[in-house]
Amino acid sequence: MAAGTTEPPPEEVQPEDLTNLFAVPQWLRDLGLAAWLLVGITLLVAGLVALLALTQTIVMPVLTASIIAAVLSPVIALLHRHGVPRGAAAALVMLGVVAAVLALAFLIVGGITAEAKGLTGNLASAADKLRGYLQDAGVSANSAQNAQADASASVSDAFHALLNGLGTGIGALAGLAVFLSFTALSLFFLLKDGPAIRVWAERHAGIPRPVAHAIAGRTLQSLRNYFGGVTIVAAFNAVLIGLGALVLDVPHAGAIALVNFVAAYVPYLGAWSAGAFTVLIALGAHGPDTAIAMAVISLLANGPLQQLVQPIAFGATLDMHPLGILIVTIAAGSVFGTIGLVLAAPLTSAALRVSGDLARARARGAT
């Protein structure tokens, strides 16, 4: 710089020049907002789960009754159209449900009790085979004999405790009696006054009445469609396992088919319960070989073969991929238990259909 010249003074910084100096980028703002929304949703879900756990004495019966009422409401509507008052129609349907439950319980308990003697003998035979396998493997005779005695005593005691303590155990479960009574009472009122309850709920939903009506309609439709798909799968399982029981000459084949049909309405857990019943009957009647064969048939019916039917059944009724149904069902079951297992797929299907309805409505409004 030439001698005698001076540098120009720096320009004065204006406040507005610092406005965006430390501003958070927009993408980071959006990410933070989304993160806080997820935290809020997580806290909301956790609070709902805690609230449901505290009030499960009444919440679980009402939810169970609501599911049954949603499925059976077309029967009430059909009877009402033929001149039967809704109260009388609800009473008739309730009697039918109670009779079906009692008949199913009689079939299960009666079938196992009828094969009690055979079960005990075959369990003892299995213990004898266990001793032979241990001796063949090089275990000393005394050790194998002790293992056989322990196994025989354990299975015999456990089995007799199951049979003899069944009635006493059920009678001691006061919670079960409360659940059934609350469920029956809720079911009767939901069947009798279902339309009025729906109108009240739609009016007080806090959203426009047409939107609430569409959401309620889609939810009920998805529940019915879901159980329609379950009925197809249940009939497939019942026919396949029942035919297997007939071919293997297992007694109570009709009861086995009926139990497997009804148990299919409880996702995943029902299949294991019905399979255990089927294997017990086969074990008591014809021994371990037939029991193993029935176990294989049950596993095939509820596994690979069922996967051939499920895409057709649920694809036609829920318009969802079976993998999606599996994911949401297991996730909801982990959080909400049995109710989550039952409600996850139909509620997800309803949410997808409501979302599609709203998107089409917005598209029509934009044109």
N, C-alpha and C positions, 0 to 999 in steps of 0.2 A: 504494500500500500504506500502511496507516495507520501513524502514528508509533508507535514502541515495539513493533512486531511484528517478528518475525524469520522469515526464510524457513526452511521445513523443510529439513533436510539431504537431499541427493540420495540416492536409493536405491543401495545398494551393488550393483555389477554382479557377477552370479554367473558362474562359468566356463561353466555350461551355456547362458547367454544368447549366448555367442560361438560356440557350436558350429556353427551354420548361417550365420554372418555371411559367411564367405568360401567357402562350399560351392559346388562347381561344379554348375550345373544338370544334371539327369538327361539331358536331350536332348543336352547337350554331351559328357557322359560316353559316351553311346551312340555319338555321332558319332566321338569319338576312338578308341573300341574298334574300330569298324568300319574306321576308317582304318588302324589298326595291323594289323588282320586282312588288309586288302588289301595292305599293304606286305609282310607275311609271305608271303602267297600269291604275290605277284610275285617275291620273292626265291627262293621254292621253285621256281617255274617256271623262273626264270633259272638256278638251280643244276641243275635237271634237264636243261635244254637244254645247258648246259656239259658236264655229265656224259655226255650222249648224244653230243656232239661229240667228246669224248675217247675214247669207247669205240665209235664208229660202225663200226669194223672188224668187230665181232661183233654189235653191237646191230642194225644195219640188216639184215644177212642173217636174223637170228632174227625180227625183226618182219615182214620180207617173207615168210618161210616160215610164220609164224603166220597171216598173212592168207590165204595160199594154202591152208594146212591147214584153216582154218575153213570155207572154201568147199568144199573137196574131201572133207571128212570124211563127208558123207552117202554119197558114192560108196564109201568104205572100208566104212562100215557096211552098205551094200547087198551088197557082195561078201562080207563076213564072214557075213551072214545066209544066204548061199547056199553056205556051207561053205568059203570061201577063207580060210586063215589071215591074220591081220592083217598079218604080215610080208610074205607073198606079195602081198596086196592093195596094200600100200604100194609094193612094188617095181613092180607093174603100173601103178599110177597115176603113179609117178615116170617110168617109161619113156614113158608117154603125154605127160606134160608136156614132157619133153626133146624128144620127136619133134615136138610142136607148135611149140616155140620154134625148133628147127632149120628146120622147114618155113617158118615165118614169115620167118626171116632169109634163107633161100634165095629166097623170093618177092621180098623187098624188094631185095636186092642184085642178083638175076638180072634183075628188071624194069628197074632203072635201067641196068644194064650193057647190056641188050639195046637200049636206046634211046640209048646213048651217042653214036653217030654222028649220029643225028637231033638230039639235044640240041645238039651242037656246031654243026651247020649252022643250026639255028634261032636259036641265040644270035648267030651271025654275021649272020643276016638281021635280027635285032632291032637289032644295031649299025648296019646299013645304014639301017634306018628312023630310028634316032636321028639319023644324019647328015642325012637328009632333013628331019626336023623342025627341026633347028637351022638349016639353010639357009633354010627357010621362015620362021623367026622372025627372019631378018636377020643371022645369024652368018656370018662370012666362010667361004669354002669351005675355006681352009687350017685354020682353027680347027675347023670341023666334021669335017674329015678326021682331024685329030689326036685329037679326042674319040672318033671311031669306032675309031681304032686302039687307043687306050688302053682303051676299053670291051671291044673284042674280045680284046685280050691278057689283060685282067684276068679276064673270065669264063671264057675258055678255060683259062688257067692254074689258076684256082681249081677248075674242074670236073675237070680231069685230076688235079689234086692230090687231090681228094676220091676219085675212082675208084681211082687207083693207090695211094694211101696208106691206103685203108680197111683192107686186110688187115694191113699193117705196123703201122698205128696200133692196131688191136685187139690184135695180138700183143704190142705194147709195153706195153699197159695191164695190168700185173701185178695192179693192184688189182681190175680187173674179174674176173680169174680167181679171185682170193681170194674176192671177193664171191659169185660163182656157186658155188664149191665149198662155202663155208660155208652158203649158202642151200640147196643140194641136200642136204647132210648134215643140216641142221636140219629140213628138210621131211620127210625120210624118217623120222626119229625121232618127229616130231610126228604124222605120219600113223599110224605103227605103234603108238606108246604114248600117243596123245592122251588117251584116257579116264583112264589112270593118272596122267598129268601133271596133268590137270584136278582129279582127286581130291586129289592132293598140294597143289596150289595153293589149293584151297578150304579144306583142313585148316589151312594155315599162313597164311591171309589175315589173321588177327587179329580177325576178326569172327565172329559166330555162323554155324555151318555152313549152316543154311538160307538165311541172307541171302547168303553167299558163293556158294552154288549158284544162287540166283536171279539174282545179278549176272552170273555167268559165262554162264548160260543166255541172259539177255537180250542180252548182248554178242555171243555167237555168232549168235543169231537175227538181230540187227540187221545184222551183217556179211553174213550170207547174204541177207537181204532187200535190203540195199543193192546187192549185186552182182546180185541178181535184177532190180532196177530198172535198173541199168546195162546188163544184157543186153538188156532191152527197148529202151532208147535206142540201144544199139549196133546192134541188128538194124535199127532204123529208119534209122539213118545209112547202114549198109552197103547196104541195099536201094536207098535213094534215090540215093546216089552211084554205086553199081554200075549202076543203070538209066541214069543220066546218061551214064556212060562208054559204055554200049552204044549209046545214041541218037547220041552224037557219034562213034561208031566208034573209040573209044580202045582200043588193044590192052591185053591183060592186065586186062580188066574184072573177072574173077573175083578176081585178086590184089588189085586196088584195093579191091573190096568187102571182102575178108577182112582186109586191112591196116586199113581204117577200122573194121571191127568190133572187132578186137583192140585198136587204139589207143584206143578209147572207154573202156576200163577204166582208163586213166590220165587223171584229170580235167584238162580244159583243155589241158594240155601235149600229150596224145595227139592231140587234134583237129588241132593245128597241125602236128605231125609227119606225120600221115597226109595232111593237106591238101597239104603240101609234096611228098610222094611222088606224090600224084595229079597235081598240076600239072606236075611234072617229066616224068612219063610222057606226059601230053597234049602238052607242049611238044616233046618229042622226036619224037612221032609225027606231029603235024599243025600244029605251029607256034604262034605267040603267040595267035591268035584262039581256037583250041580250048582252049589253056591258060587263057585268061581266062574262057572259059565254064565250065570245070571248077572254077576258083577260085570263081566266083559260086555254082555248085551246092554246093560244099563249105561256103561261108560260110552259105548258106541252110539247109543240112542241120544244121549245128552251131550255128545261131543262131536266127532266128525260128521255123522249122519245128520245131526241137527243143523249143522252149518250149511247143509244143502237146502234146508227148508227155510231157515231164518231170513236169508236175503229176499226170498220171494214173499214171505209173510209180512215182515216189517217194512220191506221196500214198498209193498202195495198199500200198507195201512198207515205207516208213519212218514214215508218218503224220506227215510234216513238210512245211511249206510250202517250195516251191522257193527263195524268197528267203532263208529261214533256212538252207537247205542251202548256198546261194551264200556267205552271210556267214561261216558257220563254216568252210567249206572254204578260202576265200581267207585268212582270218585264221590258221588252223592251218598252211596252206601257207607263209605268210610267216615263221612261227616255226620250224616243224619240217621244211619242205621237202616232198619228194614224199610221204613217209610221212604227213605232216600232211594233204596233199590227199586221200589215200585214206581215212584213218581218221577224219577230222573228223566227217563226216556220220553214219556208223554209230555211233560212240561217243556223239555227242550224242543220237541217237535212243535208244540204250541207256540213257543217263543219265535221259532223260525218262521212259522206261518203268519204270525201277527206282524213280524218285521216285514215280511213280503207284502202283506196287505197295506201296511203304512207306506212302504216305498211306492207301491202302485198308486195309492191315493195321492201322494205328493207329486208323482209324475203326471197324473191327470190334472192336478191343480196348476201345474206349471205350464201346461199347454193351453 
